[in-house]
């Protein structure tokens, strides 16, 4: 479990009392899993099986809740370092799995011409968990991964049964990337759309579509965010959490 670094200008203690997000970090791949402690619990990006077990343990020991309290699992995107724990999580709870509707559209669209060799993605994920996916050498196999999804999330819609949380499409790192935003607690869970760097800076991860990335940047900069929860790296607690963003091309 990780804790947030100190910031030069932290939000008020009142705002901190409202925060709902708890962080679980896999010490091997450094991918973050998040628990939204709402009336029911949302798990965002189960990550590895290690993350999943840690999240369930945290749920019981620190939140004093059971796996039955989890009613939704949200995938910010379909890279394996964020989705590999779904199977083991489903063995512990009956929560529905949700992802961006863009993933289904991609799976139904024209097949990619340059596919990877079957089995290579799985092998790479075992040898170097998450590392190759960060480099986008092996794009998500949407046709297979959408089979684990029960609920399709639309841009700007509320998260099912969690109306204070909104879905924000954030294509750039992957076409189906999304963020979850709570305008009442000023919290943003952003998957790999934004990662944090040593020293506390944030990096917006780009893909091959410059227009999509610029639109995502414009959208994120329009939000009031005090608590930034990235897919990798430490969270940022600041009234200006998104003002120091750098671009990765």
C-alpha positions in Angstrom: 0.0 0.0 0.0 1.3 3.4 -0.9 0.8 6.8 0.6 0.8 10.2 -1.1 3.8 12.6 -1.0 3.6 15.9 0.7 2.8 18.9 -1.6 3.6 22.6 -1.4 -0.1 23.4 -1.5 -2.4 20.7 -0.2 -6.2 20.8 -0.3 -8.1 21.7 2.8 -8.7 19.1 5.6 -12.4 19.2 4.8 -11.7 18.1 1.2 -9.4 15.3 2.5 -12.2 14.0 4.7 -14.3 13.4 1.6 -11.8 11.4 -0.4 -12.9 7.9 -1.2 -9.9 6.3 -3.0 -7.4 3.9 -1.5 -4.3 2.7 -3.3 -2.8 -0.7 -3.7 0.6 -1.0 -5.4 2.3 -4.1 -6.8 5.9 -3.9 -5.7 7.1 -5.8 -8.8 5.3 -4.1 -11.7 4.5 -0.9 -9.8 1.0 -0.9 -11.3 -1.6 0.7 -9.1 -5.0 -0.7 -8.2 -7.6 1.5 -6.6 -10.5 0.9 -4.3 -13.3 3.4 -4.3 -14.9 3.2 -0.8 -18.4 4.3 -1.7 -21.8 2.9 -0.5 -20.6 -0.2 -2.4 -16.9 -0.7 -3.4 -15.4 -0.2 -6.9 -12.1 -1.8 -7.8 -10.2 0.0 -10.5 -7.6 -1.9 -12.5 -7.1 -5.2 -10.6 -3.6 -5.5 -12.1 -1.7 -8.6 -11.2 -3.0 -11.5 -9.1 -0.7 -10.1 -6.3 -2.5 -6.7 -6.5 -5.9 -8.5 -6.4 -5.0 -10.5 -3.3 -3.6 -7.3 -1.6 -6.8 -5.4 -2.6 -9.1 -8.0 -1.0 -6.9 -8.2 2.1 -7.0 -4.4 2.4 -10.7 -4.4 1.9 -11.2 -6.8 4.9 -8.5 -5.5 7.2 -8.6 -1.8 6.8 -12.0 -1.0 5.3 -13.8 -3.7 7.3 -15.8 -4.8 4.3 -16.2 -8.1 2.5 -15.7 -9.1 -1.2 -19.5 -9.1 -1.4 -19.4 -5.3 -1.0 -17.6 -5.0 -4.4 -20.3 -4.3 -7.0 -18.1 -3.1 -9.9 -14.6 -3.6 -11.4 -13.5 -0.9 -13.8 -10.7 -1.3 -16.3 -9.2 2.0 -17.4 -7.7 0.3 -20.5 -7.0 -3.3 -21.6 -3.3 -3.7 -21.1 -2.5 -7.0 -19.3 -0.7 -5.3 -16.4 -4.0 -3.7 -15.5 -6.4 -6.6 -16.3 -4.5 -9.8 -15.3 -6.2 -10.0 -11.9 -9.8 -10.0 -13.2 -10.1 -13.8 -13.2 -8.9 -14.3 -9.6 -11.0 -11.3 -8.5 -14.1 -12.9 -10.0 -13.5 -16.0 -8.0 -13.8 -13.9 -4.8 -16.8 -11.7 -5.8 -19.6 -11.5 -8.3 -19.0 -7.9 -9.4 -19.5 -6.9 -13.0 -16.5 -5.8 -15.0 -16.7 -2.5 -16.9 -14.6 -0.9 -19.7 -14.8 1.8 -22.3 -17.4 1.2 -25.1 -14.6 2.2 -27.4 -13.0 -1.2 -26.8 -16.0 -3.0 -28.2 -16.1 -0.7 -31.2 -12.4 -1.5 -31.9 -13.0 -5.2 -31.6 -15.8 -5.0 -34.1 -13.9 -2.8 -36.5 -11.6 -4.0 -39.3 -8.9 -6.4 -38.0 -5.4 -5.0 -37.7 -3.0 -5.8 -40.5 0.0 -6.2 -38.3 -0.9 -8.7 -35.6 1.7 -10.1 -33.1 2.6 -13.7 -33.2 0.1 -15.7 -31.2 1.4 -16.4 -27.7 4.1 -13.8 -27.8 2.1 -11.3 -25.7 1.4 -13.9 -23.0 5.1 -14.9 -22.9 6.3 -11.4 -22.7 3.8 -10.6 -19.9 5.2 -13.5 -17.8 8.8 -12.7 -18.4 8.5 -8.9 -18.0 5.2 -8.2 -16.2 3.8 -4.9 -17.6 7.1 -3.6 -19.0 6.5 -4.3 -22.7 2.9 -3.0 -22.5 4.2 0.3 -21.2 6.1 0.6 -24.5 3.0 -0.3 -26.5 4.9 -3.0 -28.4 1.9 -5.3 -27.9 -1.4 -3.5 -28.3 -4.5 -5.0 -26.5 -6.1 -8.0 -28.2 -9.5 -6.5 -28.0 -11.3 -9.5 -29.5 -10.2 -11.6 -26.6 -10.2 -9.1 -23.8 -13.7 -7.8 -24.4 -14.9 -11.2 -23.4 -14.2 -10.4 -19.7 -16.3 -7.2 -19.9 -20.0 -7.1 -18.8 -20.7 -3.3 -18.8 -19.7 -0.8 -21.4 -19.0 2.7 -20.2 -19.8 5.8 -22.4 -17.9 9.0 -22.3 -19.4 11.6 -19.8 -21.8 9.0 -18.3 -22.0 8.3 -14.6 -20.4 5.1 -13.3 -23.2 2.6 -12.8 -24.6 2.8 -9.2 -21.9 5.3 -8.3 -23.4 8.6 -9.6 -20.8 10.9 -8.1 -18.2 9.4 -10.3 -18.1 10.3 -14.0 -16.5 8.5 -17.0 -14.1 10.5 -19.0 -12.8 9.1 -22.3 -9.1 9.8 -22.5 -7.7 8.3 -25.8 -3.9 8.7 -26.2 -2.1 5.9 -24.4 -4.6 3.5 -25.9 -7.7 4.3 -28.0 -10.0 2.9 -25.3 -8.4 4.6 -22.3 -10.7 6.2 -19.7 -10.4 8.1 -16.5 -12.8 8.3 -13.5 -13.5 11.7 -12.0 -15.4 12.8 -8.9 -16.2 16.5 -9.1 -17.3 16.6 -5.4 -14.0 15.1 -3.9 -11.8 16.4 -6.8 -10.3 13.0 -7.4 -9.1 11.7 -10.7 -8.2 8.0 -11.4 -6.4 8.1 -14.7 -4.9 4.7 -15.5 -2.0 5.1 -17.9 -3.3 8.3 -19.4 -1.2 10.1 -16.8 1.7 8.6 -14.9 3.8 10.3 -12.3 7.6 10.8 -12.4 10.3 10.9 -9.7 10.1 14.3 -8.1 6.3 14.5 -8.4 5.8 15.6 -11.9 3.1 14.1 -14.2 3.5 12.7 -17.7 0.7 12.5 -20.2 1.3 9.3 -22.3 0.9 9.8 -26.0 0.1 7.4 -28.7 0.1 7.8 -32.5 -2.9 10.1 -32.7 -1.9 13.6 -32.0 -5.4 15.0 -32.3 -6.8 12.6 -29.8 -4.1 13.4 -27.3 -4.6 17.1 -27.6 -8.3 16.7 -27.0 -7.5 14.5 -23.9 -5.2 17.2 -22.6 -7.8 19.9 -23.1 -10.4 17.8 -21.2 -8.1 17.0 -18.3 -6.9 20.6 -17.9 -10.6 21.7 -17.7 -11.1 19.6 -14.5 -10.6 20.7 -10.9 -8.3 18.0 -9.5 -6.7 17.9 -6.1 -6.0 14.2 -6.0 -4.4 12.6 -9.0 -4.2 8.8 -9.0 -2.0 7.4 -11.9 -1.7 3.9 -13.2 2.0 3.9 -12.3 3.8 6.0 -9.8 2.8 7.9 -6.7 -0.4 9.9 -6.4 -0.2 13.7 -6.4 -2.1 15.7 -3.8 -2.1 19.4 -4.8 -4.5 22.1 -5.8 -2.5 22.2 -9.1 -2.2 18.5 -9.7 -2.5 18.8 -13.5 -0.7 22.1 -14.2 2.8 20.6 -14.5 1.9 17.9 -17.0 4.5 17.0 -19.6 3.9 15.2 -22.8 5.3 11.9 -24.0 5.5 11.4 -27.7 
